[in-house]
């Protein structure tokens, strides 16, 4: 497939403008000292922000659609205290990663991740966490390459457990048809808790998504499927599923009930006071819960922090 040198951006000028915007954003929101590395793969070079102690357990962070590694700015400081974090700009998406061969299928993205982990010299025992689209990709990787992972964290993964609600699909379509009105409406619907807590942060996210919509070429985005009952039952990687109690893209209660029925080995938590914005609106709760799950003590009980009570549906 022949692509432009500035893919996935509309032009070289647009690319330069977007990258300048993200540099400015990083200077404002990224809270920890990080090594910035461009990692070669057969599909292009991948931009990674690396933080945390050199000898700490590795934790690779995969962002959601229409975002970059900066999505993890509310979380990376806490996560990097106990982990060596690798916040990735997904190939073929907005951000600093570049494409030689754009991913066309989920298998392409899984192959890219394998090459990325090899190039970063990450052996088996990787912890992998993803939000939304990144969560769906994390689930696919855990299903196909379980021996490479230590643990997996799924934060409100798109599809994967349940199909998106019809309203979510309609609102996503409106973003394409009428982005100036559709994007703010979608973000305020999905991030209602953040809208109440931090309206300025919400406005910044809307601004970023409008830039994304205006800057990217039309391209094929591989859609991860909903896992079958057999796939969930066969998932051998220790996995944590986190979802906000106000999640809008699917019912959090139904998602947890399905997992408890078909994959009782998956740990499930519903985070109060959050929707699809759980990594922003309840960052401290999410950070503590992830770290508690990742800690290696054998046989240790999983207890949420007492000052951030999480709800769990009965089995």
Beta strands, then each sheet from edge to edge (+ up, - down):
strand 1: 35-41
strand 2: 44-51
strand 3: 57-62
strand 4: 83-88
strand 5: 126-131
strand 6: 149-155
strand 7: 238-244
strand 8: 267-271
sheet 1: 1+ 2- 4+ 3+ 5+ 6+ 7+ 8+
end
